[in-house]
């Protein structure tokens, strides 16, 4: 999940977004708007989407008659297709062909900004306005709180919700069949991949933890990831000596969510799968390298993270000043074992 350091053109976009909302919202009080149609713009990555799904539920809770459309990246669509609070999903700005009462821009682009100015919604709520306000006060908040703050002026009920992923019946049945075929009743899900190498904990340490979880808790593990993780997962499976299996390479993000829904434990690097798993309220341990846990820590009372905060944090996650010993490699198996023991005992 990108940390989005706003420099250069991106900083210009933030300023333009704030000004656009001031222009479009002139003379409008958000608390008086009762929308019949809402567009939520979220052109972001997997983990970012997993951390914003409460927005759809909050909007539908306050405006049950509103038609809610989400604009997202094509590969993220599968993650929210079963969400009962969403009426439509579009994956291109070109599909935005109508005027909505409210546009909520959780993560937009210059193209979506221009479209909003062209279509002129009754109200536009945007991330940049909230980010600027927070920067002038307490700094950037956890991503779930930032997303809540963006829509808060519109909400009648200010009671927050946590993100949640939904799964359709067909996906759930496919996952159930896989579990039955492998005789997996209680299991852990392990996601050893990440978008950047500096976020990846070493495979041999994942294997060590998987063996320990099986020996001490009687829980086998399912290693899951994308196409780029297949060789890494194969290495881990070989080292695990029968205490882990690989998820089918045909499984999509929704299948991964289905696996997470019934898991007894999740262990993984800071990544989209971490936030998908945490949305189900299962015991979850996230391993953080150059990321920022105070903003992107897994949600829920049964989640924990392990992180070695260095003076160079945050960084661009590509160039490391400690290349011989990056922060993700400073996480020990002992620390992860302690975190697992902690979350497994939480009610």
ZALUMKOL-666559 format. One record per atom (N, C-alpha, C, O): residue in three letters; x, z, y. Coordinates in steps of 0.05 Angstrom, whole numbers, plus 5000, padded with zeros to 4 digits. Layout:
ALAXZY;...
END
This chain:
UNK501750004976;UNK500050005000;UNK501850005025;UNK503650165027;UNK501249825043;UNK502949795066;UNK502650025085;UNK500450135088;UNK504750095099;UNK504650315119;UNK503950205146;UNK503350355164;UNK504149945150;UNK503349815175;UNK504649935200;UNK503250065216;UNK507149895203;UNK508549975228;UNK507849765249;UNK508649535247;UNK506449855270;UNK505449665289;UNK507549605310;UNK507949765329;UNK508949385307;UNK510949305326;UNK510449015334;UNK509148865320;UNK511548935357;UNK511348655365;UNK508448565367;UNK506848685380;UNK507848345352;UNK505248225353;UNK503048415343;UNK500748405353;UNK503648585325;UNK501648775315;UNK500848975336;UNK498549055338;UNK502849065352;UNK502149245374;UNK500349105394;UNK498449225405;UNK500948855399;UNK499248695417;UNK496448675406;UNK494448685421;UNK496248645379;UNK493548635367;UNK492048895372;UNK489648885378;UNK493349115368;UNK492049375372;UNK490849395400;UNK488649485404;UNK492549325420;UNK491649345447;UNK489249155452;UNK487249235465;UNK489448915442;UNK487248715445;UNK484748815431;UNK482548775441;UNK484948945408;UNK482649045393;UNK481249265409;UNK478749275410;UNK482749445421;UNK481649655437;UNK480049535461;UNK477849625466;UNK481249345474;UNK480049225497;UNK477549065489;UNK475549065504;UNK477648935466;UNK475248785456;UNK472948965451;UNK470648905458;UNK473449205440;UNK471249385434;UNK470049495460;UNK467649525463;UNK471749545480;UNK470849645506;UNK469049425519;UNK466949495530;UNK469849175516;UNK468248965528;UNK465548935513;UNK463448915526;UNK465648915487;UNK463248875471;UNK461249115473;UNK458849075471;UNK462449355475;UNK460749595475;UNK459949695502;UNK458649905504;UNK460549545523;UNK459849625550;UNK456949685553;UNK455249505547;UNK456249925562;UNK453450005566;UNK451950075541;UNK449550125542;UNK453350095518;UNK452050155493;UNK452950435483;UNK455350485482;UNK451050595476;UNK451750855463;UNK451450825433;UNK449250765423;UNK453650865419;UNK453550825390;UNK451450995376;UNK450250905357;UNK450951235386;UNK449051425373;UNK446151325375;UNK444451425360;UNK445651135393;UNK442851035395;UNK442450775379;UNK440150675378;UNK444550665368;UNK444250415353;UNK443250465325;UNK444250635310;UNK441150315317;UNK440150335290;UNK440450055278;UNK438649885281;UNK442650005264;UNK443249725255;UNK441549645232;UNK440949795214;UNK440849385232;UNK439549265209;UNK441649105192;UNK441149045169;UNK443849045205;UNK445948895191;UNK448649005200;UNK449149045224;UNK450449045181;UNK453149155186;UNK455248995171;UNK454948935148;UNK457348915185;UNK459648795173;UNK461948985174;UNK462749075195;UNK463149045150;UNK465549205149;UNK467849025142;UNK467948895121;UNK469849015160;UNK472148845156;UNK474449015145;UNK475249215157;UNK475448945121;UNK477549095109;UNK479448895095;UNK479348865070;UNK481148765111;UNK483048565100;UNK485648715094;UNK487548695110;UNK485648845071;UNK487849025065;UNK488449025035;UNK487348865020;UNK490149215026;UNK491049214999;UNK489249394981;UNK487349504990;UNK490049404955;UNK488349544936;UNK487949834942;UNK485749934943;UNK490149974947;UNK489950264953;UNK488450314978;UNK486950514980;UNK488850144999;UNK487450185024;UNK484450155020;UNK482850305032;UNK483649965003;UNK480749934997;UNK479750174982;UNK477550274988;UNK481250274963;UNK480350514948;UNK480050754966;UNK478450934959;UNK481450764988;UNK481350995006;UNK479150965028;UNK478951135045;UNK477650745026;UNK475650705047;UNK472750675036;UNK470950635051;UNK472450695010;UNK469850644998;UNK467650845007;UNK465250785006;UNK468451085016;UNK466551275027;UNK465151165052;UNK462951255059;UNK466450975066;UNK465250865090;UNK462650725082;UNK460650745097;UNK462550575060;UNK460150425052;UNK457950625046;UNK455650585053;UNK458650845032;UNK456651045024;UNK455551185049;UNK453151235051;UNK457251245068;UNK456451385092;UNK454551205109;UNK452551305119;UNK455150955111;UNK453450775127;UNK450750735113;UNK448750735127;UNK450750715087;UNK448250675072;UNK446650935072;UNK444150925072;UNK447951165072;UNK446551425073;UNK445051445100;UNK442751535099;UNK446251375122;UNK444951395148;UNK443051165154;UNK441051205168;UNK443650935143;UNK442050695149;UNK441250555123;UNK442350335117;UNK439450675107;UNK438850565080;UNK437650285081;UNK437850145061;UNK436450205103;UNK435249945105;UNK437249735114;UNK436549495114;UNK439549815123;UNK441549625134;UNK442749455112;UNK443249555090;UNK443149205118;UNK444549015099;UNK447549035105;UNK448448955127;UNK449049125086;UNK451849175090;UNK453448955076;UNK453248915052;UNK455148815092;UNK456848605082;UNK459748705086;UNK460448825106;UNK461448645066;UNK464348715068;UNK465948455068;UNK465548285051;UNK467848445087;UNK469748225087;UNK472448335078;UNK473548515090;UNK473448235055;UNK475948345043;UNK477548115032;UNK476747885032;UNK479948175023;UNK481647975010;UNK480547904983;UNK479348074970;UNK480947654974;UNK479747574949;UNK480447744925;UNK478747804908;UNK483047824922;UNK483847974898;UNK482848254898;UNK482948394877;UNK481848354921;UNK480748634922;UNK477748644916;UNK476648854911;UNK476448414918;UNK473548394915;UNK472548534889;UNK470548674890;UNK474048494867;UNK473148594841;UNK472948904842;UNK471349014826;UNK474449034859;UNK474449324860;UNK471849434872;UNK471149664866;UNK470349274888;UNK467949384901;UNK465449234893;UNK463249284904;UNK465649054874;UNK463348894867;UNK461049054855;UNK458648984858;UNK461549284842;UNK459549444831;UNK458549664849;UNK456849834842;UNK459549674873;UNK458849894892;UNK455949854901;UNK455249644912;UNK454150044895;UNK451350014901;UNK450650024931;UNK448349954939;UNK452550094948;UNK452050114976;UNK452649854991;UNK452049835015;UNK453749664977;UNK454549404989;UNK452549184980;UNK451849164957;UNK451549035000;UNK449648824993;UNK450948554989;UNK450148394972;UNK453148495004;UNK454548245002;UNK457548285006;UNK458348465020;UNK459148104994;UNK462048104998;UNK462847825004;UNK462147634991;UNK464447795026;UNK465547545033;UNK468647575034;UNK469647795038;UNK470047355029;UNK472947375027;UNK474447185046;UNK476847145043;UNK472947075065;UNK474146905085;UNK472746935111;UNK470246965112;UNK474246925133;UNK473046935160;UNK471046705164;UNK469146735179;UNK471646485151;UNK469846245153;UNK467046305142;UNK465146175150;UNK466846505124;UNK464146575113;UNK462646755133;UNK460246805128;UNK463846845154;UNK462547005174;UNK461046805193;UNK462246715212;UNK458546755186;UNK457046545200;UNK454646645216;UNK453046495226;UNK454346915217;UNK452047025231;UNK452847255249;UNK455147355246;UNK451047335266;UNK451647565284;UNK450547815270;UNK448247835262;UNK452248015268;UNK451548275257;UNK450948475279;UNK452048455301;UNK449148665274;UNK448548865294;UNK451049035300;UNK451749095323;UNK452449105278;UNK454949265281;UNK457149135265;UNK456749055242;UNK459549125277;UNK461949045262;UNK463849285262;UNK464549395282;UNK464549365238;UNK466449585234;UNK469049465224;UNK469249365202;UNK471149485241;UNK473649355234;UNK475649575225;UNK477049695241;UNK475649615198;UNK477549815187;UNK480349695185;UNK482349845188;UNK480549445181;UNK483149305183;UNK482549005188;UNK481548865170;UNK483248915211;UNK482548645218;UNK485048475224;UNK487248555220;UNK484548235234;UNK486648045242;UNK485847925268;UNK483647975279;UNK487547755279;UNK486947605303;UNK484447435298;UNK482747405316;UNK484147325274;UNK481847155268;UNK479247315269;UNK477247215279;UNK479247555258;UNK476747715258;UNK476147815286;UNK473847845294;UNK478247865302;UNK477847945330;UNK476547725346;UNK474647765361;UNK477547485343;UNK476447255357;UNK473547205348;UNK471847135364;UNK473047245322;UNK470347205312;UNK468347405323;UNK466147335330;UNK469247655326;UNK467547855338;UNK466847785367;UNK464547825375;UNK468747695382;UNK468347615409;UNK466447385411;UNK464847355430;UNK466647205392;UNK464846965391;UNK462047045383;UNK460146945395;UNK461747215363;UNK459147285352;UNK457747505368;UNK455247535367;UNK459247665382;UNK458247875400;UNK456248065386;UNK453848045391;UNK457148245368;UNK455348445356;UNK454448645378;UNK455648665399;UNK452348785371;UNK451348995390;UNK453449215394;UNK453649335415;UNK454949265372;UNK456949475372;UNK459249405355;UNK458849305333;UNK461649455365;UNK464149415349;UNK465649675348;UNK466349785369;UNK466249765324;UNK467850005320;UNK470449925306;UNK470349785286;UNK472650015317;UNK475149905306;UNK477250125302;UNK477250335314;UNK479150055284;UNK481250235277;UNK483150295300;UNK484150515303;UNK483750085316;UNK485750115337;UNK484950335357;UNK486650485366;UNK482350345364;UNK481450545383;UNK481950825372;UNK482751005387;UNK481350865346;UNK481851135334;UNK484751195332;UNK485651415338;UNK486350995324;UNK489251045322;UNK490451115349;UNK492151295350;UNK489550985370;UNK490651055397;UNK489851335405;UNK491451485415;UNK487351415400;UNK486451685406;UNK488051885391;UNK488852095402;UNK488451845365;UNK489952035349;UNK492852055357;UNK494052265356;UNK493951825364;UNK496851825372;UNK497251995397;UNK499352115400;UNK495152005414;UNK495352165439;UNK494752465434;UNK495152625452;UNK493852525409;UNK493252805403;UNK494952915380;UNK497153005384;UNK493952895356;UNK495253015333;UNK496852815316;UNK497952895295;UNK496952565323;UNK498352365307;UNK496452255286;UNK494052315286;UNK497552085269;UNK495851945249;UNK494952135227;UNK496552295216;UNK492352135221;UNK491152305201;UNK491252175174;UNK492051945171;UNK490252325154;UNK490052205127;UNK488251965129;UNK486351955145;UNK488751765113;UNK487351505115;UNK484251535112;UNK482751395126;UNK483451715095;UNK480551755092;UNK479251875117;UNK477051795124;UNK480652045131;UNK479652155156;UNK479651945178;UNK477751945194;UNK481651785179;UNK481651565199;UNK479351385195;UNK477951305214;UNK478751305170;UNK476551135164;UNK473851265172;UNK472051125182;UNK473651525167;UNK471251665175;UNK470951665205;UNK468751625216;UNK473151715220;UNK472951725249;UNK472151465261;UNK470851455282;UNK472851245248;UNK472050975259;UNK469050945260;UNK468050845280;UNK467651045240;UNK464751005240;UNK463251255250;UNK460751245253;UNK464651475255;UNK463351725262;UNK461451695287;UNK459351815287;UNK462251545308;UNK460351525331;UNK457651405324;UNK455651465338;UNK457451255302;UNK454951135294;UNK453251315276;UNK450851295275;UNK454551505262;UNK453251665242;UNK451451875254;UNK452151995274;UNK449251925241;UNK447452145249;UNK448152395233;UNK448152615244;UNK448952355208;UNK449752575190;UNK452852575190;UNK454052385180;UNK454052785200;UNK456952795203;UNK458252915178;UNK460752965178;UNK456752975157;UNK457953085132;UNK459652865119;UNK458552665111;UNK462252915116;UNK463952705104;UNK463552685073;UNK462452865061;UNK464452465062;UNK464452415034;UNK467252335025;UNK468852245042;UNK467852355000;UNK470452254989;UNK470051974978;UNK467851904970;UNK472151814978;UNK471951544966;UNK471251554937;UNK471851744923;UNK469851344928;UNK469151324899;UNK468951024892;UNK467950864907;UNK470050964868;UNK469850694857;UNK467650694837;UNK467150884822;UNK466150464836;UNK463950434817;UNK464650224796;UNK466150034802;UNK463450254772;UNK464150074750;UNK461549964738;UNK459650104734;UNK461549704732;UNK459149584720;UNK459049634690;UNK461049704678;UNK456749594678;UNK456249654650;UNK458049484632;UNK459149594612;UNK458349234638;UNK459949054621;UNK462849144620;UNK464149154599;UNK463949214643;UNK466749314644;UNK467049574629;UNK468949614614;UNK465149744633;UNK465250004619;UNK465249964589;UNK466550114574;UNK463649784579;UNK463449734550;UNK466049614540;UNK466949684518;UNK467249434555;UNK469849314547;UNK471949534544;UNK473549534525;UNK472049714563;UNK473949934563;UNK473350114539;UNK475250204525;UNK470850174534;UNK470050344512;UNK470950224485;UNK471850364467;UNK470649964482;UNK471449834458;UNK474449854454;UNK475449904431;UNK476049824475;UNK478949844473;UNK479750124465;UNK481450164448;UNK478450324476;UNK479050604469;UNK478350664440;UNK479850794426;UNK476150554430;UNK475350594403;UNK477250464384;UNK477950574363;UNK478150224390;UNK480050074373;UNK482650224370;UNK483950204350;UNK483450374391;UNK485950514391;UNK485650814385;UNK487550964387;UNK483150894378;UNK482551164370;UNK483451364392;UNK484751564387;UNK482751294417;UNK483551454440;UNK481051604450;UNK479251484461;UNK481151864447;UNK478952034456;UNK479752184482;UNK478352164503;UNK481952324481;UNK483052444505;UNK485652294511;UNK487352274494;UNK485952194535;UNK488252034541;UNK489052054570;UNK487452134587;UNK491551994576;UNK492551974603;UNK492951674610;UNK493451514593;UNK492651614636;UNK493251344645;UNK495851364662;UNK496051534680;UNK497751194656;UNK500251194670;UNK500650924682;UNK500450714669;UNK501250914708;UNK501650664723;UNK504550674735;UNK504950794756;UNK506450544721;UNK509250564729;UNK510150354750;UNK512450354758;UNK508250184759;UNK508949974778;UNK508450054807;UNK507250264812;UNK509249884825;UNK508849924853;UNK509449664867;UNK510749484856;UNK508649634892;UNK509049384907;UNK511949344914;UNK512849114916;UNK513449564917;UNK516349534925;UNK518049704905;UNK517249914897;UNK520449594898;UNK522149744880;UNK522850024889;UNK523150204872;UNK523050074915;UNK523650344925;UNK521450544920;UNK521850784924;UNK519150454911;UNK516950624904;UNK516750684874;UNK515150844865;UNK518550564858;UNK518250574829;UNK520150794817;UNK522550774820;UNK518850984805;UNK520351184789;UNK521451054764;UNK520150874753;UNK523851124755;UNK525050994732;UNK523450994707;UNK522251204700;UNK523250774692;UNK521650764667;UNK522450974647;UNK520651074633;UNK525051034644;UNK525751234623;UNK524651504630;UNK524151664612;UNK524351564655;UNK523151824663;UNK520151834657;UNK519052034649;UNK518851604662;UNK516051584655;UNK515751634625;UNK513951774616;UNK517451504609;UNK517351534580;UNK517751824571;UNK516451924553;UNK519651964585;UNK520152244579;UNK517652414584;UNK516952594568;UNK516352364606;UNK513952504614;UNK511652444594;UNK510152634586;UNK511352194586;UNK509252124567;UNK509652264540;UNK507752374529;UNK512152274531;UNK512652424506;UNK512052714509;UNK510952844491;UNK512752834532;UNK512253114537;UNK509253174538;UNK508353374527;UNK507753004551;UNK504853044553;UNK503653044525;UNK501753194519;UNK504652864508;UNK503552844481;UNK504353094464;UNK502653204450;UNK506853174467;UNK507853404451;UNK506553664459;UNK505953834443;UNK506153704486;UNK505153954496;UNK502153974501;UNK501054184502;UNK500953744504;UNK498053744510;UNK496453574491;UNK493953564492;UNK497753444472;UNK496353284452;UNK494953034464;UNK492952944452;UNK495852944486;UNK494552714500;UNK496352474498;UNK498652474508;UNK495352264486;UNK496752004487;UNK496351874514;UNK494551934528;UNK498051674520;UNK497951544546;UNK497351244543;UNK498051124523;UNK496051134563;UNK495550854565;UNK497150754590;UNK496550844612;UNK499150584585;UNK500650474607;UNK499250224618;UNK498650044602;UNK498850214644;UNK497349984655;UNK498649894681;UNK500050044695;UNK498349634686;UNK499549514710;UNK498849214712;UNK497349114696;UNK500049084731;UNK499648804735;UNK501648634719;UNK503348744705;UNK501448374723;UNK503348194709;UNK506248254713;UNK507948224695;UNK506948344737;UNK509748404744;UNK510748654730;UNK513148714730;UNK508948814719;UNK509649064706;UNK509949044676;UNK510649244663;UNK509448814665;UNK509248784635;UNK511848864621;UNK511849004601;UNK514148764631;UNK516648824618;UNK517349124621;UNK518349244602;UNK516649234644;UNK517149524648;UNK515449694629;UNK516449884617;UNK512949614626;UNK511149754608;UNK512149724579;UNK512049924564;UNK513049494572;UNK514049454544;UNK516349634539;UNK516549744517;UNK518149664558;UNK520449844554;UNK519550134551;UNK520650274534;UNK517550214567;UNK516550484565;UNK515350534538;UNK515850744525;UNK513650344529;UNK512250374503;UNK514350414481;UNK513950574463;UNK516450254482;UNK518550274461;UNK519850544461;UNK520550644440;UNK520250654485;UNK521550914487;UNK519751154480;UNK520651374474;UNK517051094479;UNK515151314476;UNK514651394447;UNK513451594441;UNK515651234428;UNK515551294400;UNK512651374390;UNK512351584378;UNK510751204396;UNK508051244386;UNK506251414404;UNK503951454397;UNK507251514426;UNK505551694443;UNK504151534465;UNK502951664483;UNK504451274466;UNK503151114487;UNK502550834476;UNK503850734458;UNK500550714488;UNK499750434483;UNK499550294510;UNK499250424531;UNK499650034509;UNK499349874534;UNK496549784537;UNK495249704517;UNK495549784561;UNK492849674566;UNK493049364563;UNK495149254568;UNK490949234554;UNK491048944551;UNK491748804577;UNK490848884599;UNK493348594575;UNK494148454600;UNK491848294611;UNK492148174632;UNK489548284597;UNK487148154607;UNK485448334625;UNK483548244637;UNK486248594626;UNK484648784641;UNK485048734671;UNK487248684681;UNK482848744686;UNK482848704715;UNK482948984729;UNK483149184715;UNK482748984755;UNK482649234770;UNK480249394762;UNK480349644760;UNK477949264757;UNK475549414749;UNK475949534722;UNK474949754717;UNK477349404704;UNK477849524677;UNK479749764681;UNK479449974667;UNK481649744699;UNK483449974704;UNK481750204714;UNK482250434706;UNK479850144732;UNK478150364742;UNK476550484719;UNK476150724718;UNK475650314700;UNK474150414677;UNK475850594660;UNK474850804649;UNK478350524656;UNK480250704641;UNK480550974656;UNK480551184643;UNK480850954682;UNK481351194698;UNK478951384698;UNK479251624697;UNK476551264697;UNK474151424698;UNK473951624675;UNK473051854680;UNK474851554652;UNK474751734629;UNK477251874622;UNK477452014601;UNK479351844638;UNK481951964632;UNK482052264636;UNK480652374653;UNK483752394621;UNK484252684624;UNK486452734644;UNK486852964653;UNK487952524651;UNK490252554669;UNK491152284679;UNK490952084664;UNK492152264703;UNK493452024714;UNK496152104725;UNK496452304738;UNK498151934720;UNK500851964731;UNK501751684741;UNK501551494726;UNK502651674765;UNK503551414775;UNK504951424802;UNK504651624816;UNK506251214808;UNK507551184835;UNK505451164856;UNK503051104851;UNK506351194881;UNK504551144904;UNK503750844903;UNK505450674906;UNK501250794898;UNK500350514895;UNK497350514894;UNK496050724895;UNK496250274892;UNK493350244890;UNK492150394866;UNK490150534870;UNK493250364842;UNK492250514819;UNK492050814823;UNK490150944813;UNK493950934837;UNK493851214843;UNK491251294857;UNK489951484850;UNK490451134877;UNK488051204892;UNK485451134878;UNK483451254882;UNK485550924861;UNK483250864844;UNK482751104826;UNK480451194824;UNK484851194812;UNK484551414793;UNK483551674807;UNK481751804797;UNK484651734830;UNK483951984844;UNK480951974853;UNK479752194855;UNK479851744857;UNK477051724866;UNK475151834845;UNK472851884851;UNK475951864820;UNK474251964799;UNK474452264795;UNK473052384778;UNK476152394811;UNK476352684810;UNK477852784786;UNK477653024779;UNK479352614772;UNK480852704748;UNK483552824757;UNK484452774780;UNK484852984741;UNK487453094747;UNK489452854753;UNK489752684735;UNK490652854776;UNK492152624785;UNK494852724797;UNK494852904813;UNK497052594789;UNK499652654800;UNK500852394811;UNK501252204796;UNK501352394837;UNK502552164850;UNK505552214856;UNK506352434864;UNK507152014852;UNK510052034856;UNK510751864881;UNK510351624881;UNK511651994902;UNK512151864928;UNK515051834933;UNK516652014929;UNK515751594942;UNK518451534950;UNK518551514981;UNK518451724994;UNK518651274992;UNK518851245021;UNK516151265035;UNK516051225059;UNK514051315021;UNK511351325033;UNK510951585049;UNK512751745052;UNK508551615059;UNK507851835077;UNK505451985064;UNK503151915069;UNK505952195049;UNK503852335035;UNK501652455053;UNK499352455046;UNK502352545077;UNK500352655094;UNK498252455102;UNK496052525110;UNK498852195100;UNK497051985106;UNK495851865081;UNK493451785081;UNK497451835060;UNK496551695036;UNK496551865010;UNK496751744989;UNK496452125012;UNK496352284988;UNK493752234973;UNK491752174985;UNK493752264946;UNK491252224931;UNK489152434939;UNK489852664943;UNK486652344939;UNK484552524948;UNK483552694925;UNK484252644902;UNK482052904931;UNK480853074911;UNK482253334906;UNK484653354910;UNK480753524896;UNK481853794892;UNK483553814867;UNK484954014863;UNK483553604851;UNK485153604826;UNK487553414828;UNK488653324807;UNK488353354852;UNK490553164856;UNK492953314868;UNK492653504883;UNK495353214861;UNK497853324872;UNK499753094875;UNK499352874863;UNK501953134890;UNK503952934892;UNK506753074892;UNK506953304899;UNK508752914885;UNK511453014885;UNK513052824904;UNK512852584903;UNK514552954923;UNK515852794943;UNK518252934954;UNK518253174958;UNK520452794957;UNK522852894970;UNK522952774998;UNK523652535001;UNK522352935018;UNK522252835045;UNK525052825057;UNK526253035061;UNK526052585063;UNK528652555075;UNK528452495105;UNK526252415114;UNK530652525119;UNK530652475148;UNK529952185155;UNK529052135177;UNK530352005137;UNK529851725142;UNK526951635137;UNK526251405142;UNK525351825129;UNK522551765124;UNK520951775149;UNK521351955165;UNK519051585154;UNK518451345138;UNK520451115144;UNK521651105165;UNK520550935125;UNK522350705128;UNK520750445123;UNK518350455118;UNK522150215123;UNK520749965118;UNK520249915088;UNK519049715081;UNK521150095071;UNK520850095042;UNK522249855029;UNK521749795006;UNK523949725043;UNK525549505032;UNK528549565034;UNK530049515015;UNK529449655058;UNK532249715062;UNK532650015061;UNK531450165076;UNK534450105043;UNK534750395038;UNK537550475047;UNK539550355040;UNK537650695063;UNK540250795072;UNK541550975051;UNK543851065053;UNK539951035030;UNK541051195007;UNK540751034982;UNK539551124962;UNK541750784982;UNK541350604959;UNK542450714933;UNK541550634912;UNK544450884935;UNK545550994910;UNK543851224899;UNK544051284875;UNK542051334915;UNK540351554906;UNK537851554924;UNK537451744939;UNK536051354921;UNK533651344938;UNK531751574932;UNK531951704911;UNK530051624951;UNK528251864949;UNK526551864924;UNK526152084913;UNK525651644914;UNK523951634890;UNK525451734866;UNK524251854848;UNK528051674865;UNK529651754842;UNK530452054843;UNK531552164823;UNK530052184865;UNK530652464868;UNK528452644855;UNK528852884851;UNK526252514848;UNK524052664834;UNK524952704805;UNK525652514791;UNK524952954797;UNK525853024770;UNK523453044750;UNK521253074759;UNK524053014725;UNK521953044705;UNK520853324705;UNK518553374699;UNK522553524711;UNK521653804713;UNK519453834734;UNK517453964730;UNK519953704757;UNK518053724779;UNK515353594771;UNK513253694778;UNK515553374757;UNK513053234749;UNK511653394728;UNK509153414728;UNK513053514709;UNK511853694689;UNK510353924703;UNK508053984695;UNK511554044723;UNK510254264737;UNK507754174751;UNK505754314751;UNK507853934763;UNK505453834777;UNK503253774757;UNK500953824763;UNK503953664734;UNK501953614713;UNK500653874704;UNK498253884702;UNK502354064698;UNK501254324690;UNK499354444710;UNK497354574704;UNK500054404736;UNK498354504758;UNK495654374758;UNK493554504758;UNK495554104758;UNK492953964761;UNK491253994736;UNK488753994738;UNK492554024713;UNK490954054688;UNK489554324687;UNK487554354672;UNK490454524702;UNK489154784701;UNK487254824724;UNK485855034726;UNK487054634742;UNK485154664765;UNK482354604755;UNK481854434739;UNK480354764766;UNK477654724757;UNK476454464769;UNK474154394764;
END
